[in-house]
Amino acid sequence: MRTLWRSAVLFVWVAVMIALAARSGGFSRATAPPPRPLAAQTSERWQGIYGEGKKVGYSHRVRTPTADGFTVTADTQVHLSMMGGAQLVRTRLDADTDRSLRLRRFTFRLRSGSIDFAVSGAVHDEVLEVSSGSLGPQTIRLPLTKPIALSDTLEDLIGQERLETGHTFQYSLFDPVSSAPAPVQLTVGPLERVVLPDGARSAYRVEEQYQGSVVRLWVEPGGDVLKEEGPLGLTVVRERDERAATSGIAGGGIDLAAAAAIPVSHPIASPRSARRLRLHVAQAPASAAFSFPPRQTLDGPTLRIEQDDVAAIRSFTLPARAAAFAAELGATPFLQIDDPSVRGASESILAGERDAERAARKLLDWVHDNLAKVPTISVPNAVQVLQERKGDCNEHAVLYAALARAAGLPARMIAGIVYMPATGGMPGGFFYHAWDEVWLGAWIAVDPTFGQFPADATHVALIEGDPDKSVALIGLVGQLRLEVEEVG
């Protein structure tokens, strides 16, 4: 379930935790020679998914030969919990490859509750064309510099390599719900004893590094992947057959929000009224970026956040037309501002309001009041959220940004962390979160989930941009350690 792991960042904290069993992205070897053709043989794999000492799901993959290649199907079912609410997440991959497992076409589907996200793609003339009915009638064209093969066939590719301690392999990964391919590195470690449900075996420990995150695989010398471990306590283990993989599954599962939380030793008593915050960054990946001046600045290990001053707002008459805001006013695959439903909703909410500040507040109030606050595992887009009228911070932020842009108000999404006090059995700490910024003479942070204008100072920005940019959060989950030094 690697795609859920990687695309999780598209749901900011959610699928990030579902990470190991739905491998539905793609790998292509970054160095010559190209992959060798495989024998026309059927291959089947069953895996159990475990979290916090109990089985929470399974994955099943089948590779079947065709006249000139293979079909690959992969199914995953995982029981998870979000803020105490149980959810069943299901994914399905269907793909067609050549005999060397290079991708020709694929369809991918993710379902969770009422959410149904689907995406498909096909390779034509060295271009991967990706489309999704879930994102509206549009096609994304990705030029290919190398052939693409499926990560759901990773162990087939590893099986063609010479596994020795110290060897490193470079690949390029494409995810169905992500964008351009990104580098992936596999480093072979020592042989270790691996305990499985049907006994102990010997396998190489292999570290997979992608966008700053690390997943550990245990791979037999012949290429069979026996076990996978990612951050936040999820483990995928090879099972002998369907009965072994699907039996003993417990509902509920690991609570993703709690697993991803960043605890602090000094709680913040009233986070929603915080105007200033000083944090000590005790641990962070070398690639982490925290500085988003003037609101958020980093000085050595000291991070300071100041709530935006509404007195500094300089409103204007909508729509904004400056070329400098082209990116923050344009449509994207997730923000379909030209869709009649989105544009019509924006016009209806504003009812002729053309003052930028008053429009920003009206849109914020409407999104906050009209979306049910429901933890959701999805890949949100504005049209879907407008129809469903529910979701978590991602859904709120996506819809707000789209409604604002449709009105000619420059807006952009922010992904990061926010402090939440302990409640209902959930620990206090910083949780992964999404909100927005709007241009009102300066970029002003607003939070439609909390109904805040401006957002309080415990909102720590990590990423600016649409949901697809949030993939960079992957390398931060489980890698940040912060301490509260001062709150004002």
BELKA-V995290 format. One record per residue. RES is the residue in one letter. OMEGA is omega in whole degrees, -180 to 180 (999 if undefined). Layout:
<<RES OMEGA> <RES OMEGA>>
This chain:
<<M -178> <R -178> <T 177> <L 178> <W -174> <R -179> <S 174> <A 178> <V 171> <L 172> <F 177> <V 178> <W -165> <V -175> <A 176> <V -178> <M -175> <I -153> <A -170> <L -167> <A -176> <A -179> <R -179> <S 172> <G -180> <G 176> <F 167> <S -178> <R -174> <A 180> <T 176> <A 0> <P 178> <P -180> <P 179> <R 177> <P 177> <L 175> <A -178> <A -178> <Q 177> <T 178> <S -179> <E -178> <R 173> <W 179> <Q 172> <G 180> <I -174> <Y 176> <G 180> <E 174> <G 178> <K 180> <K -178> <V 179> <G -180> <Y 170> <S -178> <H 179> <R 177> <V 173> <R -174> <T -180> <P 172> <T -178> <A -177> <D -180> <G -180> <F 161> <T 179> <V 174> <T 180> <A 178> <D 176> <T 171> <Q -178> <V 173> <H -178> <L 176> <S 178> <M -179> <M 177> <G -179> <G -178> <A 177> <Q 173> <L -180> <V -180> <R 174> <T 179> <R 175> <L 171> <D -176> <A 176> <D -179> <T 170> <D -176> <R 176> <S 177> <L 176> <R -171> <L 170> <R 179> <R 179> <F 165> <T -179> <F -178> <R 176> <L 179> <R 177> <S -176> <G 179> <S -179> <I 178> <D -179> <F -180> <A 177> <V 179> <S -180> <G 178> <A 180> <V 177> <H 174> <D 176> <E 177> <V 174> <L 179> <E -176> <V 178> <S -179> <S 173> <G 179> <S -179> <L 179> <G -176> <P 180> <Q -180> <T 177> <I -178> <R -179> <L 177> <P -178> <L 172> <T 179> <K 173> <P 179> <I 174> <A -173> <L 173> <S 174> <D 174> <T -177> <L -177> <E 174> <D 179> <L 178> <I -180> <G 179> <Q -179> <E 174> <R -176> <L 175> <E 179> <T 180> <G 179> <H 178> <T 178> <F 180> <Q 178> <Y 173> <S -173> <L 169> <F 177> <D 179> <P -180> <V 176> <S -178> <S -174> <A 177> <P 179> <A -176> <P 176> <V -180> <Q 175> <L 179> <T -176> <V 178> <G -176> <P 171> <L -180> <E 176> <R -178> <V 179> <V 180> <L 178> <P -178> <D 177> <G -178> <A 178> <R -179> <S -177> <A 175> <Y 170> <R -177> <V 177> <E 176> <E -179> <Q -179> <Y 178> <Q 177> <G 179> <S -180> <V 172> <V -180> <R 177> <L 170> <W -169> <V 176> <E -179> <P 179> <G 176> <G 180> <D 177> <V -176> <L -172> <K 177> <E 177> <E 175> <G 177> <P 172> <L 166> <G 177> <L -180> <T 177> <V -174> <V 177> <R 178> <E -173> <R -178> <D -177> <E -178> <R -179> <A -176> <A -172> <T -180> <S 175> <G -179> <I 180> <A 177> <G 179> <G 177> <G -178> <I 177> <D -173> <L -178> <A -180> <A -179> <A -178> <A -175> <A 177> <I -178> <P 175> <V -177> <S 180> <H -178> <P 176> <I -171> <A -176> <S -174> <P -175> <R 177> <S -178> <A 177> <R 178> <R 178> <L 173> <R -179> <L 170> <H 179> <V -175> <A -180> <Q 178> <A 175> <P -178> <A -177> <S -176> <A 178> <A -178> <F -170> <S 177> <F -176> <P 5> <P -174> <R -171> <Q -177> <T -180> <L 177> <D -173> <G 178> <P -176> <T -180> <L -180> <R 177> <I 178> <E 175> <Q 180> <D -179> <D -178> <V 179> <A -179> <A -178> <I 175> <R -176> <S -179> <F -179> <T 178> <L 2> <P 172> <A -176> <R -176> <A -180> <A -179> <A -178> <F -177> <A -178> <A -177> <E 177> <L -172> <G 175> <A 174> <T 178> <P -179> <F -179> <L -173> <Q -171> <I 179> <D 176> <D -178> <P -179> <S 180> <V -179> <R 179> <G 179> <A 180> <S 180> <E -179> <S -179> <I -175> <L 176> <A 176> <G 179> <E -179> <R 173> <D -171> <A -178> <E -180> <R 178> <A 180> <A -180> <R -180> <K 179> <L 180> <L -180> <D -177> <W -180> <V -180> <H -175> <D -170> <N 175> <L 176> <A -178> <K -175> <V 174> <P -170> <T 174> <I -175> <S 169> <V -166> <P 170> <N -169> <A -178> <V -180> <Q -179> <V 179> <L 178> <Q -175> <E -179> <R 176> <K 177> <G 178> <D -174> <C -179> <N 179> <E 178> <H -176> <A 179> <V -177> <L -180> <Y -180> <A -180> <A -180> <L 179> <A -180> <R 179> <A 179> <A -178> <G 178> <L -180> <P -178> <A 176> <R -179> <M 177> <I 173> <A -179> <G -180> <I 178> <V -180> <Y 176> <M 179> <P 179> <A 179> <T 174> <G -179> <G 177> <M 180> <P 173> <G 179> <G 178> <F -180> <F 178> <Y -167> <H 176> <A 177> <W -175> <D 167> <E 175> <V -178> <W 177> <L -173> <G 174> <A 178> <W -177> <I 179> <A 178> <V -177> <D -180> <P 177> <T 179> <F -176> <G -175> <Q 175> <F 0> <P 178> <A -178> <D -173> <A 177> <T 173> <H -178> <V -177> <A 176> <L -177> <I 170> <E 176> <G -178> <D -174> <P -178> <D 178> <K -175> <S 177> <V -179> <A 177> <L -175> <I -177> <G -179> <L -177> <V -179> <G -176> <Q -178> <L 172> <R -175> <L 174> <E 180> <V 179> <E -178> <E 176> <V 180> <G 999>>
